Amino acid sequence: MDRIVAFRALRRLVTSHPFLLLGLVTYAIFLTVEAVAEDGPTGSIKHFPMPALRVLIIPMYVGWLLVTVASVAVLGPRWEPAARQVVRVLQIVAGFAPYLLADALVRWRRRSLARPAA
C-alpha cells in the first residue's frame, strides 16, 4: 500500500512540476560533472553527460549570468565572504526561476484548455 501512495505522489510531482524536476536533475548532473572535473580523472565518464548538459543548462546559466552581472555592477569585482554567500543563494534561486516559470506557464495553459469556452 505504501508503494502505491509513493508512486502516486511521485506521479503527481512529475506531472505538476516537470520542468522543476528537469532543473533539479540538470543541477545534479552539473554538480557531478564539476566534482569529477576537479578530481582530475581523464576517463570517458568525465565526458559522458557533457552534450546533454550543454543544452540543458542554458536556462540555469542565464539566471546565473544575470545575477552575476547585477552583483558585479552593484558590489564591484571584489566581494566580501558574506556578500559572496548571498550572491550564491541568489544565483541558485535565479537559476531555477526559468524552470519554475515554465511550470507556471504549463499549469496556466492546462487550466485555460480545461475551461469550457464561454
C-alpha positions as CSV (number, residue, x, y, z in Angstrom):
1,M,0.0,0.0,0.0
2,D,2.9,2.4,0.8
3,R,4.3,1.8,-2.7
4,I,1.1,2.8,-4.3
5,V,1.0,6.0,-2.3
6,A,4.6,6.8,-3.0
7,F,4.0,6.1,-6.7
8,R,1.0,8.4,-6.8
9,A,3.0,11.2,-5.0
10,L,5.9,10.8,-7.5
11,R,3.5,10.8,-10.4
12,R,1.8,14.0,-9.1
13,L,5.2,15.7,-8.7
14,V,6.3,14.8,-12.2
15,T,3.1,15.9,-13.8
16,S,2.7,19.1,-11.8
17,H,6.4,20.2,-11.9
18,P,8.1,18.6,-14.9
19,F,10.4,21.5,-15.6
20,L,11.5,22.0,-12.0
21,L,12.3,18.3,-11.9
22,L,14.3,18.8,-15.1
23,G,16.1,21.7,-13.4
24,L,17.0,19.6,-10.3
25,V,18.3,16.8,-12.5
26,T,20.3,19.2,-14.6
27,Y,21.8,20.8,-11.4
28,A,22.7,17.4,-10.0
29,I,24.4,16.4,-13.3
30,F,26.2,19.8,-13.3
31,L,27.5,19.3,-9.7
32,T,28.6,15.7,-10.6
33,V,30.5,16.8,-13.7
34,E,32.0,19.7,-11.7
35,A,33.2,17.3,-8.9
36,V,34.6,14.8,-11.4
37,A,36.4,17.6,-13.3
38,E,38.0,18.8,-10.0
39,D,39.2,15.4,-9.1
40,G,41.0,15.1,-12.4
41,P,40.1,11.7,-13.9
42,T,40.6,11.6,-17.6
43,G,38.4,8.6,-18.4
44,S,35.3,8.6,-20.6
45,I,32.9,9.1,-17.6
46,K,34.0,12.7,-17.5
47,H,32.8,13.5,-21.0
48,F,29.7,11.3,-20.9
49,P,27.0,13.8,-19.9
50,M,28.5,16.9,-21.5
51,P,26.5,17.1,-24.7
52,A,23.2,16.9,-22.9
53,L,24.4,19.2,-20.1
54,R,25.4,21.9,-22.6
55,V,21.8,22.2,-23.8
56,L,20.0,21.6,-20.5
57,I,22.0,24.1,-18.5
58,I,21.2,27.1,-20.8
59,P,18.1,28.4,-18.7
60,M,20.0,27.9,-15.5
61,Y,23.1,29.6,-16.9
62,V,21.1,32.7,-18.0
63,G,19.8,33.1,-14.4
64,W,23.3,32.8,-13.0
65,L,24.7,35.2,-15.5
66,L,22.0,37.9,-14.8
67,V,22.7,37.7,-11.0
68,T,26.4,37.8,-11.5
69,V,26.3,40.8,-13.8
70,A,24.0,42.7,-11.5
71,S,26.1,41.8,-8.4
72,V,29.3,43.0,-10.1
73,A,27.6,46.2,-11.1
74,V,26.4,46.8,-7.5
75,L,29.2,45.3,-5.4
76,G,32.1,45.7,-7.7
77,P,34.6,42.9,-8.7
78,R,35.8,42.1,-5.1
79,W,33.2,40.6,-2.8
80,E,33.3,40.1,0.9
81,P,32.6,36.5,2.1
82,A,29.1,37.3,3.3
83,A,28.3,39.1,0.0
84,R,29.6,36.1,-1.9
85,Q,27.3,33.7,0.0
86,V,24.3,36.0,-0.6
87,V,25.1,36.2,-4.3
88,R,25.5,32.4,-4.5
89,V,22.0,31.9,-3.0
90,L,20.6,34.5,-5.4
91,Q,22.3,32.6,-8.3
92,I,20.7,29.4,-7.3
93,V,17.2,31.0,-7.0
94,A,17.7,32.7,-10.3
95,G,19.0,29.5,-11.9
96,F,15.8,27.6,-11.0
97,A,13.5,30.6,-11.9
98,P,13.2,29.7,-15.6
99,Y,12.1,26.2,-14.7
100,L,9.5,27.4,-12.2
101,L,8.3,29.9,-14.8
102,A,7.9,27.1,-17.4
103,D,5.9,25.0,-14.9
104,A,3.7,28.0,-14.2
105,L,3.1,28.5,-17.9
106,V,2.2,24.8,-18.3
107,R,-0.2,24.9,-15.4
108,W,-1.8,28.1,-16.8
109,R,-2.1,26.5,-20.3
110,R,-3.7,23.4,-18.8
111,R,-6.2,25.4,-16.9
112,S,-7.1,27.5,-19.9
113,L,-7.6,24.4,-22.0
114,A,-9.7,22.7,-19.3
115,R,-12.1,25.7,-19.0
116,P,-15.1,25.5,-21.4
117,A,-15.3,28.3,-23.9
118,A,-17.8,31.0,-22.9
